[in-house]
Amino acid sequence: MKLLVKSGRVIDPASKTNRITDILVEDSKIVSIGKPSAISQQPSAIKVIDAKGKIVIPGLIDMHTHLREPGHEEEETIATGTRAAAKGGITTVCCMPNTHPVIDDQTTVEFILLKAKNEGVVNVLPIGAITKGSLGEELSEIGELKKAGIVAISDDGETVMNSLIMRRALEYAKMFDLPVISHCEDKNLSKDGAMNEGYYSTILGLHGIPKEAEEAMVARDIILAELTSGHLHIAHISTAGSVELIRQAKKRGIRVTCETAPQYFTLTEEKVSQFDTNTKVNPPLRTKEDVEAIKKGLTDGTIDCIATDHAPHTEEEKNKEYDLAPFGIIGLETLLSLVVTELVNKKIISLMEAIAKVTINPAQVLKLNSGQLKPGSPADITIVDLNKKWKVENFVSKSKNSPFLGWQVTGKVVNTIVNGKIVYSE
């Protein structure tokens, strides 16, 4: 059956398209964009989605998701995580390797791809570990992982503290045309920390994580990227200093890209005052000045992508003293709405720029043939009611650990289409 998305405002940053038109889909691909003449001839064989008054955009790509499977299925599974993604308009999720076992061999990659094929509803692309067991001691078999189907390497959640190993990772990944996604945290500086170090950590009596814990490693990795000419992608940046280091590196022509997550342009360390463990994230929530710097980095293009860093935890895990609770929040179902509410509606960035940061930009970082709407490309499409207000509640995700619970946001996903198949409908 063919699928026709009719009369929506098609916005595609890759082609700079912004017009009301139709999209015809057949056999998992986009066939044409315009007014297909075939429609009138065979209406019975076409399923029509009326997108009048809505925007039609490329399916979102979340390049930083923790699906928890294998190993922590009580928090999330590939089945529940991909359904949460579909509800959020995300058609591709890249799953981080800090599972149990770690994604550091072909067998685990194959397991995830098979699970995703059988139980998932969106595209799942595994990210392999930089080092075996993410222990930072010995490189994984990067070529074998690439052959199995990974799209990047990362020890996310852990830092490769050994500079020589990080250098070798950048050199080997370059041979296989893979980006190295770096979790920038000097573990010696951040040890035992629960929140940003500063005024609030002092008055709340919590151990602090100084911004320098992030910035020191950002600086080191930029130096190593310059040395190796490898592609460095820095995950979830949160400080003004990190933004400036990356800005200057890009000016010098160093091959560095980066992402941030919604919590770093919406929330400050002040939120921790309520001791709600759903504000405990890594890197931690920072100062107002850092939040403004993140917004400026998004505006001037220093920050390429917005990802969720979706990190599910059970209620039992989060329901502990702040110091003892694990880091992490969920984000798949709120990504697009927070971008629209906090960035587009507040005139921080344009709608076209915002869509680019969750579609074509991550696609280019990961060298994917998606994130755009053109004939021949995969029919991964998200339809959004930009004006619809809704309350954040009733998560599809297995975990509910969100600091945005109860927020009123704008911009609601109406339909999510993956490879020509409707996987979510409001």
Secondary structure in CASP SS format (residue, H / E / C, confidence):
PFRMAT SS
TARGET T0000
AUTHOR 0000-0000-0000
METHOD secondary structure of the structure
MODEL  1
M C 1.00
K E 1.00
L E 1.00
L E 1.00
V E 1.00
K E 1.00
S E 1.00
G E 1.00
R E 1.00
V E 1.00
I E 1.00
D E 1.00
P C 1.00
A C 1.00
S C 1.00
K C 1.00
T E 1.00
N E 1.00
R E 1.00
I E 1.00
T E 1.00
D E 1.00
I E 1.00
L E 1.00
V E 1.00
E E 1.00
D C 1.00
S C 1.00
K E 1.00
I E 1.00
V E 1.00
S E 1.00
I E 1.00
G E 1.00
K C 1.00
P C 1.00
S C 1.00
A H 1.00
I H 1.00
S H 1.00
Q H 1.00
Q C 1.00
P H 1.00
S H 1.00
A H 1.00
I E 1.00
K E 1.00
V E 1.00
I E 1.00
D E 1.00
A C 1.00
K C 1.00
G C 1.00
K C 1.00
I E 1.00
V E 1.00
I E 1.00
P E 1.00
G C 1.00
L E 1.00
I E 1.00
D E 1.00
M E 1.00
H E 1.00
T E 1.00
H C 1.00
L C 1.00
R C 1.00
E C 1.00
P C 1.00
G C 1.00
H C 1.00
E C 1.00
E C 1.00
E C 1.00
E C 1.00
T C 1.00
I H 1.00
A H 1.00
T H 1.00
G H 1.00
T H 1.00
R H 1.00
A H 1.00
A H 1.00
A H 1.00
K H 1.00
G C 1.00
G C 1.00
I E 1.00
T E 1.00
T E 1.00
V E 1.00
C E 1.00
C E 1.00
M C 1.00
P C 1.00
N C 1.00
T C 1.00
H C 1.00
P C 1.00
V C 1.00
I C 1.00
D C 1.00
D C 1.00
Q H 1.00
T H 1.00
T H 1.00
V H 1.00
E H 1.00
F H 1.00
I H 1.00
L H 1.00
L H 1.00
K H 1.00
A H 1.00
K H 1.00
N H 1.00
E H 1.00
G C 1.00
V C 1.00
V C 1.00
N E 1.00
V E 1.00
L E 1.00
P E 1.00
I C 1.00
G E 1.00
A C 1.00
I C 1.00
T E 1.00
K H 1.00
G H 1.00
S H 1.00
L C 1.00
G C 1.00
E C 1.00
E C 1.00
L E 1.00
S C 1.00
E C 1.00
I H 1.00
G H 1.00
E H 1.00
L H 1.00
K H 1.00
K H 1.00
A H 1.00
G C 1.00
I C 1.00
V C 1.00
A C 1.00
I E 1.00
S E 1.00
D C 1.00
D C 1.00
G C 1.00
E C 1.00
T C 1.00
V C 1.00
M C 1.00
N C 1.00
S H 1.00
L H 1.00
I H 1.00
M H 1.00
R H 1.00
R H 1.00
A H 1.00
L H 1.00
E H 1.00
Y H 1.00
A H 1.00
K H 1.00
M H 1.00
F C 1.00
D C 1.00
L C 1.00
P C 1.00
V E 1.00
I E 1.00
S E 1.00
H C 1.00
C C 1.00
E C 1.00
D C 1.00
K H 1.00
N H 1.00
L H 1.00
S H 1.00
K C 1.00
D C 1.00
G C 1.00
A C 1.00
M E 1.00
N E 1.00
E C 1.00
G C 1.00
Y H 1.00
Y H 1.00
S H 1.00
T H 1.00
I H 1.00
L H 1.00
G C 1.00
L C 1.00
H C 1.00
G E 1.00
I E 1.00
P C 1.00
K C 1.00
E H 1.00
A H 1.00
E H 1.00
E H 1.00
A H 1.00
M H 1.00
V H 1.00
A H 1.00
R H 1.00
D H 1.00
I H 1.00
I H 1.00
L H 1.00
A H 1.00
E H 1.00
L H 1.00
T H 1.00
S C 1.00
G C 1.00
H C 1.00
L E 1.00
H E 1.00
I E 1.00
A C 1.00
H C 1.00
I C 1.00
S C 1.00
T C 1.00
A H 1.00
G H 1.00
S H 1.00
V H 1.00
E H 1.00
L H 1.00
I H 1.00
R H 1.00
Q H 1.00
A H 1.00
K H 1.00
K H 1.00
R C 1.00
G C 1.00
I C 1.00
R C 1.00
V E 1.00
T E 1.00
C E 1.00
E E 1.00
T E 1.00
A C 1.00
P C 1.00
Q H 1.00
Y H 1.00
F H 1.00
T H 1.00
L C 1.00
T C 1.00
E H 1.00
E H 1.00
K H 1.00
V H 1.00
S H 1.00
Q H 1.00
F C 1.00
D C 1.00
T H 1.00
N H 1.00
T H 1.00
K C 1.00
V C 1.00
N C 1.00
P C 1.00
P C 1.00
L C 1.00
R C 1.00
T C 1.00
K H 1.00
E H 1.00
D H 1.00
V H 1.00
E H 1.00
A H 1.00
I H 1.00
K H 1.00
K H 1.00
G H 1.00
L H 1.00
T H 1.00
D C 1.00
G C 1.00
T C 1.00
I C 1.00
D C 1.00
C E 1.00
I E 1.00
A C 1.00
T C 1.00
D C 1.00
H E 1.00
A C 1.00
P C 1.00
H C 1.00
T C 1.00
E H 1.00
E H 1.00
E H 1.00
K H 1.00
N C 1.00
K C 1.00
E C 1.00
Y C 1.00
D C 1.00
L C 1.00
A C 1.00
P C 1.00
F C 1.00
G C 1.00
I E 1.00
I C 1.00
G C 1.00
L C 1.00
E C 1.00
T C 1.00
L H 1.00
L H 1.00
S H 1.00
L H 1.00
V H 1.00
V H 1.00
T H 1.00
E H 1.00
L H 1.00
V H 1.00
N C 1.00
K C 1.00
K C 1.00
I C 1.00
I C 1.00
S C 1.00
L H 1.00
M H 1.00
E H 1.00
A H 1.00
I H 1.00
A H 1.00
K H 1.00
V C 1.00
T C 1.00
I H 1.00
N H 1.00
P H 1.00
A H 1.00
Q H 1.00
V H 1.00
L H 1.00
K C 1.00
L C 1.00
N C 1.00
S C 1.00
G C 1.00
Q C 1.00
L C 1.00
K C 1.00
P C 1.00
G C 1.00
S C 1.00
P E 1.00
A C 1.00
D C 1.00
I E 1.00
T E 1.00
I E 1.00
V E 1.00
D E 1.00
L E 1.00
N E 1.00
K E 1.00
K E 1.00
W E 1.00
K E 1.00
V C 1.00
E C 1.00
N C 1.00
F C 1.00
V C 1.00
S C 1.00
K C 1.00
S C 1.00
K C 1.00
N C 1.00
S C 1.00
P C 1.00
F C 1.00
L C 1.00
G C 1.00
W C 1.00
Q E 1.00
V E 1.00
T E 1.00
G E 1.00
K E 1.00
V E 1.00
V E 1.00
N E 1.00
T E 1.00
I E 1.00
V E 1.00
N C 1.00
G C 1.00
K E 1.00
I E 1.00
V E 1.00
Y E 1.00
S E 1.00
E C 1.00
END
